[in-house]
């Protein structure tokens, strides 16, 4: 049971990291879907056709292969981009939100959907 909870939180954290990376290059109204692959990476695809992969390195940072950005978790639990322009915060309902008002949440199938 704990492994499932940890995996679920990891997937949400990855999705947030993806959002942080993608948000600098995608408009705020962009809709994207994030899925965890067999290797633990987060693959994403947006309505515009943009796609990429977030990979976690040995330091716990998420690297976006499309944009080249790196996302780190700060002491408050927020995810910040390497350029400092994007910050994702978890709200009281468990959704992740950025400064532009974009919201991400996990659906019943375990996919993270951002609108």
KABEL-V344362 format. One record per residue. N is the residue number from 0. SS is DSSP state (alpha for helix, beta for strand, coil for the rest). PHI is phi in whole degrees, -180 to 180 (none if undefined). PSI is psi in radians with two decimals (999 if undefined). Layout:
n:N ss:SS phi:PHI psi:PSI
n:N ss:SS phi:PHI psi:PSI
This chain:
n:0 ss:coil phi:none psi:-0.74
n:1 ss:alpha phi:-65 psi:-0.66
n:2 ss:alpha phi:-62 psi:-0.67
n:3 ss:alpha phi:-65 psi:-0.72
n:4 ss:alpha phi:-65 psi:-0.78
n:5 ss:alpha phi:-63 psi:-0.76
n:6 ss:alpha phi:-63 psi:-0.70
n:7 ss:alpha phi:-64 psi:-0.79
n:8 ss:alpha phi:-66 psi:-0.63
n:9 ss:alpha phi:-64 psi:-0.74
n:10 ss:alpha phi:-64 psi:-0.73
n:11 ss:alpha phi:-65 psi:-0.72
n:12 ss:alpha phi:-62 psi:-0.69
n:13 ss:alpha phi:-65 psi:-0.74
n:14 ss:alpha phi:-62 psi:-0.70
n:15 ss:alpha phi:-65 psi:-0.75
n:16 ss:alpha phi:-60 psi:-0.70
n:17 ss:alpha phi:-61 psi:-0.79
n:18 ss:alpha phi:-62 psi:-0.73
n:19 ss:alpha phi:-62 psi:-0.76
n:20 ss:alpha phi:-67 psi:-0.79
n:21 ss:alpha phi:-75 psi:-0.46
n:22 ss:alpha phi:-65 psi:-0.45
n:23 ss:coil phi:-71 psi:-0.36
n:24 ss:coil phi:-115 psi:-0.21
n:25 ss:coil phi:-111 psi:2.52
n:26 ss:coil phi:-65 psi:2.72
n:27 ss:coil phi:-61 psi:-0.49
n:28 ss:coil phi:-85 psi:0.01
n:29 ss:coil phi:-62 psi:2.33
n:30 ss:coil phi:-103 psi:2.23
n:31 ss:beta phi:-133 psi:2.66
n:32 ss:beta phi:-124 psi:2.38
n:33 ss:beta phi:-119 psi:2.36
n:34 ss:beta phi:-134 psi:2.46
n:35 ss:beta phi:-85 psi:2.28
n:36 ss:coil phi:-93 psi:-3.13
n:37 ss:coil phi:-64 psi:-0.39
n:38 ss:coil phi:-92 psi:0.01
n:39 ss:coil phi:89 psi:0.06
n:40 ss:coil phi:-83 psi:2.76
n:41 ss:beta phi:-105 psi:2.08
n:42 ss:beta phi:-101 psi:2.44
n:43 ss:beta phi:-131 psi:2.66
n:44 ss:beta phi:-144 psi:2.34
n:45 ss:beta phi:-110 psi:2.80
n:46 ss:coil phi:-57 psi:-0.50
n:47 ss:coil phi:-75 psi:-0.16
n:48 ss:coil phi:101 psi:-0.18
n:49 ss:coil phi:-65 psi:2.45
n:50 ss:beta phi:-149 psi:2.76
n:51 ss:beta phi:-172 psi:-3.04
n:52 ss:beta phi:-137 psi:2.41
n:53 ss:beta phi:-105 psi:2.25
n:54 ss:beta phi:-123 psi:2.43
n:55 ss:beta phi:-92 psi:2.26
n:56 ss:coil phi:-91 psi:-3.11
n:57 ss:coil phi:-65 psi:-0.35
n:58 ss:coil phi:-92 psi:-0.01
n:59 ss:coil phi:86 psi:0.17
n:60 ss:coil phi:-89 psi:2.60
n:61 ss:beta phi:-101 psi:2.27
n:62 ss:beta phi:-115 psi:2.28
n:63 ss:beta phi:-95 psi:2.11
n:64 ss:coil phi:-72 psi:-0.37
n:65 ss:coil phi:-82 psi:-0.80
n:66 ss:coil phi:-96 psi:-0.40
n:67 ss:coil phi:84 psi:0.02
n:68 ss:coil phi:-77 psi:2.70
n:69 ss:beta phi:-121 psi:2.41
n:70 ss:beta phi:-119 psi:2.33
n:71 ss:beta phi:-123 psi:2.60
n:72 ss:beta phi:-89 psi:2.21
n:73 ss:coil phi:-88 psi:-3.12
n:74 ss:coil phi:-67 psi:-0.31
n:75 ss:coil phi:-93 psi:-0.03
n:76 ss:coil phi:89 psi:0.10
n:77 ss:coil phi:-86 psi:2.71
n:78 ss:beta phi:-105 psi:2.22
n:79 ss:beta phi:-120 psi:2.45
n:80 ss:beta phi:-79 psi:2.79
n:81 ss:coil phi:-64 psi:-0.48
n:82 ss:coil phi:-87 psi:-0.08
n:83 ss:coil phi:78 psi:0.06
n:84 ss:coil phi:-86 psi:-0.42
n:85 ss:coil phi:-117 psi:2.40
n:86 ss:beta phi:-137 psi:2.28
n:87 ss:beta phi:-114 psi:2.31
n:88 ss:beta phi:-124 psi:2.56
n:89 ss:beta phi:-92 psi:2.23
n:90 ss:coil phi:-88 psi:-3.13
n:91 ss:coil phi:-67 psi:-0.31
n:92 ss:coil phi:-93 psi:-0.01
n:93 ss:coil phi:89 psi:0.11
n:94 ss:coil phi:-87 psi:2.66
n:95 ss:beta phi:-101 psi:2.34
n:96 ss:beta phi:-130 psi:2.54
n:97 ss:beta phi:-108 psi:-3.13
n:98 ss:coil phi:-67 psi:-0.43
n:99 ss:coil phi:-87 psi:0.01
n:100 ss:coil phi:93 psi:0.05
n:101 ss:coil phi:-70 psi:2.50
n:102 ss:beta phi:-127 psi:2.43
n:103 ss:beta phi:-127 psi:2.44
n:104 ss:beta phi:-152 psi:2.78
n:105 ss:beta phi:-88 psi:2.34
n:106 ss:coil phi:-91 psi:-3.11
n:107 ss:coil phi:-64 psi:-0.37
n:108 ss:coil phi:-90 psi:0.00
n:109 ss:coil phi:86 psi:0.12
n:110 ss:coil phi:-89 psi:2.55
n:111 ss:beta phi:-98 psi:2.13
n:112 ss:beta phi:-112 psi:2.29
n:113 ss:beta phi:-117 psi:2.33
n:114 ss:coil phi:-133 psi:999
